[in-house]
Amino acid sequence: MGGLILWGLMDSPFVRRVAVALRHHGIAFERRGLSVFADFESLRLTNPLGQAPALTVHDGGVLTNTHAILDWLDAESPETTLVPAAHRLGVLRVEAMANALADKSVALNWETIHRPADLHWEEGMERARIQISAAMDWLEPRATPGPMFGGLTRADLALACAARFVKEKHPAHWGTHPNIATHLEACESMPPFAAEPYGT
């Protein structure tokens, strides 16, 4: 049986969430930094859709969805679960909104960076900006100066990784959310995050 391989770049909030979770659980893995753009055909050899993250597991099979990967990791390592039973509903609520923040932020980035300016869908871009602001506003009063539910959970992973992407790619949405900024700073100082920094 082979070792785990995580495919994707660490400027992706989705790939980084998986990398941080692997570190949290103490699971050894190798990372292959393929880009969904520059290395699309190579990545399709692992994931037919050419999307990241993808995780090659011990039997050589591949998981290709962030949520599925995190669920599997939790089942493999229940003693270090990132969804504690006592806080399950709260964790899932925050995680869902933070995932939406990541989705809309990445979509807006792709539209502005990878589509020619004369082909931009301005209505769609404005809708994404509204959704990013709405998600940030919802998350702001729930963010704390450290883990939101007493210990590191998937809510923290989702919020911190999405927030870092927003900070880097959409700074106009950043300055009015001090609680999220404090939460991100606290998470970035934790060993699982520090071991898997943004953008590498």
Backbone as CSV, one residue per row, in Angstrom:
resi,resn,N_x,N_y,N_z,CA_x,CA_y,CA_z,C_x,C_y,C_z
1,MET,0.838,-1.196,0.000,0.000,0.000,0.000,0.873,1.247,0.000
2,GLY,0.493,2.231,-0.801,1.292,3.427,-0.906,0.900,4.482,0.101
3,GLY,1.688,5.575,0.125,1.395,6.684,1.006,0.388,7.641,0.386
4,LEU,-0.067,8.574,1.183,-1.036,9.557,0.715,-0.336,10.639,-0.111
5,ILE,-1.022,11.085,-1.162,-0.515,12.160,-2.007,-1.618,13.198,-2.161
6,LEU,-1.310,14.436,-1.810,-2.240,15.542,-1.987,-1.846,16.334,-3.224
7,TRP,-2.803,16.508,-4.132,-2.559,17.184,-5.397,-3.180,18.575,-5.360
8,GLY,-2.392,19.588,-5.741,-2.905,20.950,-5.826,-1.947,21.956,-5.225
9,LEU,-2.248,23.235,-5.457,-1.419,24.333,-4.982,-1.991,24.935,-3.706
10,MET,-1.102,25.489,-2.892,-1.500,25.983,-1.578,-2.055,27.402,-1.605
11,ASP,-2.195,28.011,-2.780,-2.950,29.249,-2.841,-4.443,28.980,-2.986
12,SER,-4.807,27.714,-3.082,-6.214,27.320,-3.103,-6.719,27.122,-1.677
13,PRO,-7.827,27.777,-1.285,-8.351,27.544,0.066,-8.828,26.117,0.257
14,PHE,-9.180,25.440,-0.829,-9.662,24.062,-0.738,-8.506,23.088,-0.500
15,VAL,-7.435,23.263,-1.262,-6.252,22.407,-1.078,-5.649,22.641,0.297
16,ARG,-5.555,23.899,0.696,-4.919,24.196,1.980,-5.710,23.601,3.142
17,ARG,-7.043,23.630,3.064,-7.851,23.022,4.131,-7.487,21.560,4.324
18,VAL,-7.313,20.844,3.238,-6.970,19.429,3.330,-5.569,19.258,3.910
19,ALA,-4.621,20.070,3.458,-3.251,19.966,3.966,-3.204,20.240,5.464
20,VAL,-3.917,21.270,5.921,-3.937,21.587,7.348,-4.607,20.462,8.135
21,ALA,-5.682,19.897,7.591,-6.344,18.783,8.273,-5.418,17.583,8.398
22,LEU,-4.688,17.282,7.343,-3.730,16.168,7.406,-2.699,16.403,8.499
23,ARG,-2.194,17.624,8.590,-1.228,17.956,9.643,-1.862,17.817,11.030
24,HIS,-3.081,18.316,11.164,-3.781,18.221,12.451,-3.917,16.769,12.887
25,HIS,-4.285,15.904,11.962,-4.481,14.493,12.298,-3.159,13.736,12.443
26,GLY,-2.050,14.360,12.077,-0.753,13.694,12.168,-0.566,12.616,11.124
27,ILE,-1.170,12.811,9.959,-1.099,11.824,8.879,-0.033,12.253,7.879
28,ALA,0.931,11.402,7.654,2.006,11.707,6.715,1.467,11.713,5.288
29,PHE,1.979,12.642,4.477,1.550,12.703,3.089,2.615,13.409,2.258
30,GLU,2.514,13.220,0.967,3.357,13.906,-0.009,2.466,14.881,-0.758
31,ARG,3.010,16.031,-1.119,2.212,16.995,-1.874,2.786,17.189,-3.264
32,ARG,1.909,17.152,-4.252,2.276,17.408,-5.641,1.613,18.717,-6.066
33,GLY,2.411,19.741,-6.257,1.894,21.077,-6.504,1.550,21.326,-7.960
34,LEU,0.468,20.723,-8.415,0.012,20.937,-9.782,-1.066,22.013,-9.828
35,SER,-1.019,22.826,-10.865,-1.978,23.907,-11.067,-3.143,23.415,-11.904
36,VAL,-4.373,23.830,-11.528,-5.542,23.443,-12.315,-5.536,24.131,-13.677
37,PHE,-4.705,25.140,-13.860,-4.582,25.812,-15.159,-3.347,25.333,-15.906
38,ALA,-2.177,25.571,-15.350,-0.941,25.260,-16.059,-0.723,23.765,-16.227
39,ASP,-1.242,22.961,-15.294,-1.003,21.512,-15.320,-2.295,20.726,-15.489
40,PHE,-3.264,21.310,-16.186,-4.600,20.714,-16.272,-4.559,19.265,-16.768
41,GLU,-3.861,19.009,-17.869,-3.845,17.655,-18.422,-3.122,16.683,-17.494
42,SER,-2.055,17.136,-16.862,-1.357,16.258,-15.914,-2.238,15.947,-14.718
43,LEU,-2.962,16.956,-14.232,-3.841,16.743,-13.084,-4.990,15.811,-13.437
44,ARG,-5.440,15.829,-14.695,-6.524,14.948,-15.118,-6.131,13.486,-15.057
45,LEU,-4.851,13.185,-15.028,-4.420,11.794,-14.879,-4.771,11.260,-13.499
46,THR,-4.896,12.171,-12.529,-5.293,11.788,-11.174,-6.789,11.996,-10.967
47,ASN,-7.278,13.161,-11.335,-8.693,13.493,-11.234,-9.182,13.821,-12.650
48,PRO,-10.061,13.029,-13.233,-10.494,13.264,-14.613,-11.031,14.667,-14.867
49,LEU,-11.529,15.337,-13.808,-12.036,16.691,-13.969,-10.928,17.737,-13.980
50,GLY,-9.714,17.345,-13.623,-8.615,18.299,-13.570,-8.752,19.300,-12.449
51,GLN,-9.445,18.926,-11.369,-9.679,19.818,-10.248,-8.831,19.421,-9.046
52,ALA,-8.605,20.399,-8.165,-7.878,20.167,-6.923,-8.728,20.715,-5.769
53,PRO,-8.606,20.085,-4.596,-7.674,19.023,-4.252,-8.134,17.656,-4.734
54,ALA,-7.152,16.805,-4.871,-7.372,15.374,-5.023,-6.419,14.690,-4.055
55,LEU,-6.874,13.612,-3.461,-6.038,12.890,-2.495,-5.954,11.437,-2.901
56,THR,-4.736,11.017,-3.256,-4.487,9.599,-3.491,-4.321,8.920,-2.142
57,VAL,-5.119,7.882,-1.886,-5.110,7.212,-0.587,-4.310,5.919,-0.666
58,HIS,-4.296,5.163,0.425,-3.366,4.045,0.574,-3.541,2.961,-0.482
59,ASP,-4.771,2.745,-0.939,-4.989,1.677,-1.916,-4.814,2.140,-3.353
60,GLY,-4.370,3.390,-3.541,-4.175,3.922,-4.875,-5.385,4.625,-5.441
61,GLY,-6.526,4.505,-4.766,-7.714,5.225,-5.178,-7.593,6.710,-4.871
62,VAL,-8.519,7.486,-5.426,-8.440,8.943,-5.303,-9.768,9.511,-4.819
63,LEU,-9.690,10.380,-3.810,-10.832,11.200,-3.390,-10.664,12.576,-4.018
64,THR,-11.779,13.150,-4.539,-11.647,14.350,-5.356,-12.499,15.520,-4.885
65,ASN,-13.017,15.501,-3.697,-13.845,16.594,-3.189,-13.388,16.924,-1.781
66,THR,-13.229,18.218,-1.485,-12.711,18.626,-0.183,-13.541,18.055,0.953
67,HIS,-14.865,18.166,0.854,-15.731,17.683,1.921,-15.579,16.175,2.104
68,ALA,-15.525,15.445,0.990,-15.363,13.994,1.077,-14.021,13.631,1.712
69,ILE,-12.970,14.356,1.337,-11.645,14.081,1.897,-11.640,14.316,3.405
70,LEU,-12.203,15.457,3.840,-12.207,15.766,5.271,-13.059,14.775,6.048
71,ASP,-14.166,14.336,5.487,-14.987,13.315,6.142,-14.199,12.026,6.315
72,TRP,-13.477,11.632,5.270,-12.700,10.393,5.328,-11.587,10.505,6.374
73,LEU,-10.907,11.647,6.397,-9.842,11.831,7.383,-10.387,11.757,8.805
74,ASP,-11.550,12.360,9.040,-12.160,12.293,10.365,-12.489,10.852,10.745
75,ALA,-13.000,10.082,9.794,-13.337,8.685,10.071,-12.086,7.856,10.331
76,GLU,-11.000,8.193,9.654,-9.744,7.475,9.849,-9.086,7.825,11.187
77,SER,-9.350,9.014,11.694,-8.696,9.494,12.920,-9.731,10.099,13.873
78,PRO,-10.649,9.293,14.388,-11.723,9.847,15.229,-11.215,10.485,16.516
79,GLU,-10.040,10.081,16.969,-9.509,10.646,18.215,-9.086,12.102,18.041
80,THR,-8.887,12.528,16.805,-8.533,13.927,16.536,-9.587,14.581,15.648
81,THR,-10.830,14.202,15.831,-11.904,14.703,14.979,-11.923,16.224,14.906
82,LEU,-12.263,16.711,13.729,-12.422,18.149,13.519,-13.896,18.559,13.548
83,VAL,-14.773,17.605,13.856,-16.206,17.897,14.012,-16.680,17.253,15.316
84,PRO,-16.336,17.852,16.471,-16.726,17.267,17.753,-18.250,17.207,17.888
85,ALA,-18.739,16.096,18.414,-20.184,15.857,18.488,-20.914,16.964,19.237
86,ALA,-20.317,17.483,20.285,-20.984,18.491,21.108,-21.218,19.798,20.358
87,HIS,-20.450,20.030,19.297,-20.554,21.297,18.566,-20.846,21.074,17.083
88,ARG,-21.326,19.893,16.736,-21.451,19.524,15.324,-22.269,20.539,14.525
89,LEU,-23.432,20.905,14.998,-24.287,21.806,14.235,-23.635,23.176,14.058
90,GLY,-23.052,23.705,15.129,-22.385,24.998,15.031,-21.205,24.965,14.081
91,VAL,-20.412,23.910,14.157,-19.264,23.766,13.261,-19.724,23.729,11.808
92,LEU,-20.757,22.938,11.531,-21.219,22.791,10.160,-21.812,24.085,9.618
93,ARG,-22.487,24.843,10.474,-23.040,26.123,10.025,-21.940,27.082,9.587
94,VAL,-20.927,27.230,10.428,-19.833,28.135,10.090,-19.054,27.604,8.891
95,GLU,-18.799,26.314,8.880,-18.054,25.721,7.770,-18.781,25.955,6.447
96,ALA,-20.095,25.767,6.444,-20.854,25.940,5.209,-20.753,27.374,4.685
97,MET,-20.880,28.352,5.576,-20.789,29.744,5.132,-19.370,30.088,4.684
98,ALA,-18.371,29.600,5.404,-16.984,29.855,5.015,-16.646,29.174,3.696
99,ASN,-17.204,27.993,3.454,-16.997,27.327,2.166,-17.612,28.131,1.032
100,ALA,-18.793,28.695,1.291,-19.417,29.549,0.282,-18.562,30.780,0.007
101,LEU,-17.980,31.349,1.060,-17.068,32.483,0.898,-15.899,32.099,-0.002
102,ALA,-15.331,30.929,0.232,-14.222,30.463,-0.599,-14.674,30.256,-2.035
103,ASP,-15.823,29.622,-2.220,-16.327,29.364,-3.571,-16.492,30.659,-4.359
104,LYS,-17.164,31.642,-3.756,-17.440,32.889,-4.467,-16.165,33.693,-4.691
105,SER,-15.239,33.644,-3.739,-13.980,34.375,-3.881,-13.129,33.795,-5.001
106,VAL,-13.077,32.479,-5.079,-12.312,31.838,-6.152,-12.977,32.096,-7.501
107,ALA,-14.298,32.015,-7.552,-15.002,32.264,-8.810,-14.753,33.686,-9.312
108,LEU,-14.795,34.650,-8.403,-14.544,36.039,-8.795,-13.105,36.216,-9.269
109,ASN,-12.184,35.555,-8.599,-10.783,35.646,-9.010,-10.581,35.071,-10.400
110,TRP,-11.191,33.931,-10.681,-11.060,33.329,-12.015,-11.631,34.262,-13.085
111,GLU,-12.788,34.848,-12.785,-13.428,35.736,-13.761,-12.548,36.940,-14.070
112,THR,-11.919,37.510,-13.038,-11.132,38.727,-13.237,-9.735,38.448,-13.777
113,ILE,-9.166,37.298,-13.446,-7.788,37.006,-13.837,-7.701,36.227,-15.147
114,HIS,-8.594,35.273,-15.334,-8.436,34.327,-16.440,-9.354,34.578,-17.631
115,ARG,-10.355,35.437,-17.475,-11.215,35.751,-18.614,-10.838,37.129,-19.165
116,PRO,-10.722,37.282,-20.490,-10.398,38.593,-21.061,-11.382,39.656,-20.600
117,ALA,-10.882,40.863,-20.387,-11.701,41.930,-19.822,-12.951,42.200,-20.650
118,ASP,-12.864,42.071,-21.979,-14.022,42.365,-22.817,-15.082,41.272,-22.757
119,LEU,-14.755,40.164,-22.082,-15.717,39.077,-21.928,-16.227,38.943,-20.495
120,HIS,-15.820,39.859,-19.619,-16.265,39.791,-18.230,-17.784,39.891,-18.143
121,TRP,-18.360,39.067,-17.272,-19.796,39.129,-16.991,-19.968,40.022,-15.769
122,GLU,-20.193,41.294,-16.010,-20.190,42.274,-14.933,-21.294,41.994,-13.907
123,GLU,-22.473,41.590,-14.361,-23.556,41.294,-13.424,-23.181,40.138,-12.503
124,GLY,-22.568,39.114,-13.074,-22.136,37.974,-12.261,-21.038,38.350,-11.292
125,MET,-20.114,39.197,-11.725,-19.037,39.629,-10.854,-19.580,40.451,-9.689
126,GLU,-20.537,41.333,-9.975,-21.119,42.136,-8.899,-21.892,41.252,-7.929
127,ARG,-22.592,40.259,-8.445,-23.300,39.336,-7.554,-22.313,38.609,-6.649
128,ALA,-21.176,38.180,-7.199,-20.164,37.506,-6.386,-19.631,38.438,-5.305
129,ARG,-19.416,39.707,-5.640,-18.944,40.663,-4.633,-19.967,40.820,-3.508
130,ILE,-21.254,40.888,-3.866,-22.309,40.983,-2.854,-22.301,39.748,-1.967
131,GLN,-22.128,38.581,-2.571,-22.132,37.334,-1.802,-20.904,37.233,-0.891
132,ILE,-19.766,37.693,-1.367,-18.570,37.704,-0.530,-18.781,38.607,0.678
133,SER,-19.301,39.799,0.452,-19.556,40.726,1.552,-20.572,40.152,2.536
134,ALA,-21.626,39.522,2.013,-22.649,38.946,2.886,-22.078,37.823,3.742
135,ALA,-21.244,36.981,3.154,-20.632,35.890,3.915,-19.684,36.441,4.981
136,MET,-18.883,37.429,4.619,-17.972,38.038,5.587,-18.749,38.676,6.735
137,ASP,-19.840,39.357,6.409,-20.642,40.005,7.452,-21.281,38.980,8.381
138,TRP,-21.714,37.851,7.844,-22.312,36.784,8.667,-21.261,36.144,9.570
139,LEU,-20.069,35.956,9.033,-19.007,35.285,9.780,-18.353,36.186,10.822
140,GLU,-18.336,37.492,10.580,-17.615,38.426,11.447,-18.000,38.296,12.919
141,PRO,-19.281,38.322,13.315,-19.592,38.238,14.750,-19.362,36.850,15.347
142,ARG,-19.161,35.867,14.507,-18.945,34.498,14.992,-17.467,34.152,15.126
143,ALA,-16.608,34.966,14.505,-15.167,34.721,14.573,-14.632,35.131,15.943
144,THR,-13.728,34.335,16.468,-13.159,34.558,17.793,-11.635,34.647,17.690
145,PRO,-10.964,35.137,18.752,-9.499,35.250,18.713,-8.812,33.902,18.948
146,GLY,-9.216,32.902,18.236,-8.722,31.552,18.382,-9.791,30.602,17.892
147,PRO,-9.638,29.293,18.111,-10.654,28.341,17.685,-12.042,28.711,18.220
148,MET,-13.037,28.593,17.353,-14.373,29.070,17.692,-15.154,28.136,18.605
149,PHE,-14.738,26.888,18.699,-15.486,25.915,19.501,-14.583,25.207,20.510
150,GLY,-13.617,25.933,21.028,-12.763,25.395,22.087,-11.504,24.727,21.606
151,GLY,-11.578,24.059,20.472,-10.428,23.420,19.860,-10.566,23.520,18.354
152,LEU,-9.507,23.216,17.641,-9.524,23.360,16.192,-10.606,22.478,15.583
153,THR,-11.421,23.071,14.700,-12.475,22.326,14.013,-12.446,22.674,12.529
154,ARG,-13.325,21.997,11.780,-13.442,22.297,10.360,-13.973,23.704,10.134
155,ALA,-14.685,24.264,11.090,-15.122,25.653,10.974,-13.919,26.585,10.904
156,ASP,-12.930,26.348,11.763,-11.725,27.178,11.768,-10.931,27.005,10.485
157,LEU,-10.803,25.761,10.023,-10.072,25.523,8.782,-10.732,26.249,7.619
158,ALA,-12.056,26.124,7.538,-12.774,26.730,6.419,-12.680,28.248,6.459
159,LEU,-12.902,28.832,7.642,-12.874,30.285,7.743,-11.471,30.830,7.507
160,ALA,-10.471,30.252,8.154,-9.117,30.785,8.022,-8.599,30.672,6.591
161,CYS,-8.843,29.542,5.948,-8.340,29.371,4.581,-9.076,30.269,3.598
162,ALA,-10.386,30.415,3.777,-11.138,31.328,2.917,-10.721,32.771,3.167
163,ALA,-10.570,33.133,4.440,-10.207,34.507,4.779,-8.841,34.877,4.220
164,ARG,-7.900,33.956,4.298,-6.567,34.257,3.754,-6.641,34.491,2.246
165,PHE,-7.471,33.711,1.554,-7.635,33.908,0.120,-8.243,35.276,-0.163
166,VAL,-9.269,35.649,0.595,-9.882,36.967,0.421,-8.857,38.068,0.671
167,LYS,-8.093,37.929,1.737,-7.080,38.938,2.067,-6.080,39.117,0.929
168,GLU,-5.691,38.010,0.311,-4.682,38.074,-0.743,-5.261,38.537,-2.076
169,LYS,-6.472,38.085,-2.397,-7.013,38.298,-3.743,-8.064,39.400,-3.828
170,HIS,-8.758,39.677,-2.722,-9.843,40.658,-2.742,-9.725,41.591,-1.532
171,PRO,-8.646,42.354,-1.440,-8.399,43.164,-0.232,-9.476,44.212,0.036
172,ALA,-10.260,44.571,-0.957,-11.322,45.551,-0.727,-12.361,45.046,0.266
173,HIS,-12.465,43.736,0.403,-13.435,43.132,1.327,-12.833,42.887,2.710
174,TRP,-11.595,43.268,2.915,-10.867,42.808,4.091,-10.935,43.760,5.281
175,GLY,-10.834,45.066,5.060,-10.538,45.995,6.136,-11.600,46.178,7.184
176,THR,-12.843,45.789,6.914,-13.939,46.050,7.856,-14.341,44.821,8.660
177,HIS,-13.455,43.862,8.773,-13.787,42.618,9.470,-12.667,42.251,10.462
178,PRO,-12.538,43.011,11.541,-11.430,42.794,12.476,-11.485,41.453,13.192
179,ASN,-12.677,40.942,13.483,-12.761,39.650,14.167,-12.227,38.522,13.290
180,ILE,-12.565,38.573,12.008,-12.049,37.565,11.089,-10.536,37.689,10.964
181,ALA,-10.042,38.920,10.928,-8.591,39.122,10.844,-7.880,38.553,12.068
182,THR,-8.466,38.762,13.257,-7.866,38.234,14.485,-7.908,36.717,14.499
183,HIS,-9.022,36.150,14.052,-9.137,34.690,13.991,-8.109,34.107,13.028
184,LEU,-7.956,34.746,11.863,-6.971,34.267,10.893,-5.565,34.307,11.482
185,GLU,-5.210,35.400,12.148,-3.877,35.515,12.744,-3.640,34.412,13.770
186,ALA,-4.661,34.124,14.580,-4.527,33.073,15.585,-4.346,31.708,14.933
187,CYS,-5.129,31.443,13.897,-5.016,30.146,13.221,-3.668,29.992,12.536
188,GLU,-3.198,31.058,11.876,-1.932,30.974,11.160,-0.762,30.669,12.088
189,SER,-0.912,30.988,13.375,0.169,30.723,14.331,0.136,29.292,14.863
190,MET,-0.922,28.544,14.577,-1.037,27.174,15.066,-0.199,26.241,14.203
191,PRO,0.413,25.211,14.784,1.329,24.345,14.028,0.778,23.763,12.736
192,PRO,-0.480,23.276,12.687,-0.948,22.707,11.406,-0.997,23.720,10.278
193,PHE,-1.344,24.975,10.610,-1.361,26.022,9.591,0.060,26.463,9.249
194,ALA,0.879,26.658,10.268,2.252,27.117,10.017,3.030,26.128,9.165
195,ALA,2.700,24.834,9.302,3.402,23.805,8.513,2.968,23.798,7.056
196,GLU,1.815,24.398,6.754,1.297,24.428,5.388,0.895,25.856,5.021
197,PRO,1.873,26.735,4.825,1.575,28.150,4.589,0.901,28.405,3.252
198,TYR,0.184,29.490,3.197,-0.492,29.908,1.969,0.518,30.146,0.853
199,GLY,0.163,29.698,-0.331,0.890,30.096,-1.528,2.111,29.290,-1.885
200,THR,2.365,28.184,-1.207,3.551,27.397,-1.536,3.180,26.120,-2.271
